[in-house]
Amino acid sequence: MRRPTLADVGAAAGVSAKTVSNVLLGRLGASEATRAAVLAAIEQLGYRVNMAGRGLVSGRTGRVAVVVPNLYQPYFAELAERLIHALEERGCTTMLRVAHDREAELAAVLGPTTATVDGVIVSPHFLSGDSLAERTPPRPVVQLGSAPTPLRDCVVMGERAGSEAMTRHLLESGRRRIALVWNNAPGTAPQGDRFEGYLAALAAYGVPRDDALFVSGSDWDRRASGYEAMVGLLRQKVAFDAALCVNDAIAVGALRALHSFGRRVPTDVAVTGFDDTDESEFTSPPLSSVSPEQPVMVEAAVRMLLERIYGYAGPVREVRTNAHLVLRASSLPA
Amino acid sequence: MRDVAALAGVSVKTVSRVVNMEPHTRPEVVRRVRAAIAELEWVPNAAARTLRTGRTGLLGVGVAELRRPYLATLVEAIVAEADRRRIEVAVEPTHGDARRVRDLFDSCGPVFDAVVHIGGLPPGVDLGGALEDRPVVVVQGGTELAGVDRVDDDVVEAVVLVARHLAVMGRMRPVLLGPDRARRSDDDPDRPSRAMRGALASAGIDADAVLAVAVGRPADRGAGAAAAAAVLDAMHDVDALLCVNDEVALGALHVLAARGLDVPGRVAVIGYDNLDDGRFSAPALTTVDPGPQRLARVALELLADRLAGTAPPHPRVVTSPVDLVRRESTLGEVLL
């Protein structure tokens, strides 16, 4: 069978080949409806971009680097897979980098370890905006999640809104002593959008902040960290009736620690996570969590990167996405 | 290399470790070896390092999907091992689709220096020329795969460990949720594999009475919960669930908890994969650890030899040891 061409896709979608090309390249201008029609036609016809042809014309490789801090956190494995598929839909191949530390993250963004790609989508954990201040990446970079920076296009997760909504949910169901099981390094104070959301909800209910309720484990995102942080809290003999956990992995560890120490969830302590990973539905009890709406984040990041790769040179953009609560048994009223 | 080793006062193996930037070498030893290399102006054999200096420097990794936590763990181990060897990795989710897998193998050469494929190959995928023209290693692709370098976890040892553990703890009426890992294509799909039946019989369990129940795809927590619910409805005397993987086992634990059935008092549960999730479930999950880091290391070693031309002309098969991790879902509350 003949390989479908750009013109075939255009005919099926009822638009010109040029419009198909614009959608594929992520150029501005096509309406959402046109975009959807073109993507549906591509899916239906099984059209694949001829990267060799594209590379000959542009000198581009058609390869995009996706940088995540790890894959053992289900959140990042899911995110990486969604990004790979979204890029593949646009005819790009993906080089997946797992950056275990700040140096690896910086090297991936600045180029030494991603020299053969057209652009980079980074879901950073270690990088802050200023660590790139002196050096400009040699190729387009889009940041997905974490604190935004004026240095590059960013997709900002609804961290503050999600965290505030979850804290409000706990307060509405009568909880007043809400512990934070967090990801700050031991000896430092919690910070960031999720923390701000928590404080805003407390303030709205007139509940005073109590730093004795803030704990964190020795690592930022392992189930074991949630376990050890919760053990630490339980040993301090501080009264608490809820635990707002910074992510699902931490919450799973905290749940298990509470179980081991004979505290009932949610009767004695309500527990909540963040990320709404596949795991949260099947924990014991099932875990209330915040869904960061990954598909929307991924779509925005891929679109902005391809626009940059194909020549958009306008000011840095910031796309803010939403988050919504997924409530399960772990936070039912006592 | 011998001269370098002699001057540095270490073994040839240690020099090789330093040159290949492998971990677990003390800093002062690294310094001594580097000094010796500099003094002798020794240059490592380029052919032996092709994987780092090959045309594209890129390793393709084919995996069904990253959303399965064990597959993500194995990919992460392969990426870490490749990083250590200064090789870049492109991960391609294949969803077990023959066209995607063929595309991946066809990219070996033009795009990738080599390919690691995780899991069994879908029907209709031809591995012709896998040894010479396109270096491919299959990890955990099943013991029946021929004509390609592969590394597998020791599934036969795994079923022996599981059967003995069951018998020792007096569990005589187990049911399999999904096939056991030693299953071969000519085994009866509704029964344990021949290897598992042999292991059960040796342990004193009536293997003929043991059924294997199908699990939906993907074999995740939801599928495990559904399969466990069906078994509990139909077979009231089941005293152990042997699950095809940890996700299915965690789904089974979820259903048992929802029904108020004590684990392991009423039913013991065993998984496979040693996911981090299972350490923190309540109860913590007994499981088989297939050793993903070891599998990743062997896979990259097999590829490096193949690319360097130092591998034999026939396919190589490595069987990597497994470990039974005993936790609360079979032992009960443990004071460790």
Contacts between the chains, C-beta under 8 A, distances in Angstrom:
chain1	res1	chain2	res2	distance
A	63	B	90	7.5
A	70	B	76	6.6
A	71	B	66	6.7
A	71	B	72	4.3
A	71	B	73	7.2
A	71	B	75	5.9
A	71	B	76	4.1
A	71	B	79	7.6
A	72	B	69	7.9
A	72	B	72	6.7
A	72	B	73	6.1
A	72	B	76	6.0
A	72	B	276	6.5
A	74	B	67	7.7
A	74	B	69	6.1
A	74	B	72	7.5
A	77	B	66	4.5
A	77	B	67	6.2
A	77	B	69	7.0
A	77	B	72	3.9
A	78	B	66	7.3
A	78	B	67	5.6
A	80	B	66	5.6
A	80	B	91	7.4
A	81	B	65	6.2
A	81	B	66	4.1
A	81	B	67	5.6
A	81	B	93	5.7
A	84	B	66	7.8
A	84	B	91	6.8
A	84	B	92	7.6
A	84	B	93	5.8
A	85	B	93	7.0
A	93	B	90	6.3
A	93	B	92	7.8
A	93	B	111	7.4
A	94	B	90	6.3
A	94	B	91	7.0
A	94	B	92	7.9
A	95	B	58	7.2
A	95	B	88	6.1
A	95	B	89	7.1
A	95	B	90	4.6
A	96	B	75	7.9
A	96	B	79	7.0
A	96	B	89	6.2
A	96	B	90	6.5
A	96	B	91	4.2
A	97	B	79	7.8
A	97	B	88	7.6
A	97	B	89	7.7
A	98	B	76	6.0
A	98	B	79	4.7
A	98	B	80	7.1
A	98	B	83	7.6
A	100	B	80	7.7
A	104	B	83	7.9
A	113	B	88	6.9
A	114	B	88	7.9
A	116	B	56	7.9
A	116	B	58	7.7
A	116	B	88	7.9
A	222	B	276	7.3
A	223	B	276	5.6
A	223	B	277	7.3
A	223	B	279	6.9
A	223	B	280	4.5
A	224	B	276	8.0
A	224	B	279	7.7
A	224	B	280	7.8
A	226	B	280	8.0
A	227	B	280	6.5
A	252	B	277	7.1
A	252	B	280	5.2
A	253	B	280	5.4
A	255	B	280	7.5
A	255	B	282	7.4
A	256	B	280	4.2
A	256	B	281	7.2
A	256	B	282	5.9
A	256	B	284	7.7
A	259	B	282	4.5
A	278	B	67	6.8
A	278	B	220	7.0
A	278	B	221	6.9
A	279	B	69	7.9
A	279	B	221	7.6
A	279	B	250	8.0
A	279	B	277	5.9
A	281	B	221	7.2
A	281	B	222	7.8
A	282	B	221	4.3
A	282	B	222	7.9
A	282	B	225	7.1
A	282	B	250	5.6
A	282	B	251	6.0
A	282	B	253	8.0
A	282	B	254	4.5
A	283	B	281	7.4
A	284	B	253	7.0
A	284	B	254	6.8
A	284	B	257	5.0
A	284	B	281	6.7
A	284	B	282	4.9
A	286	B	254	7.9
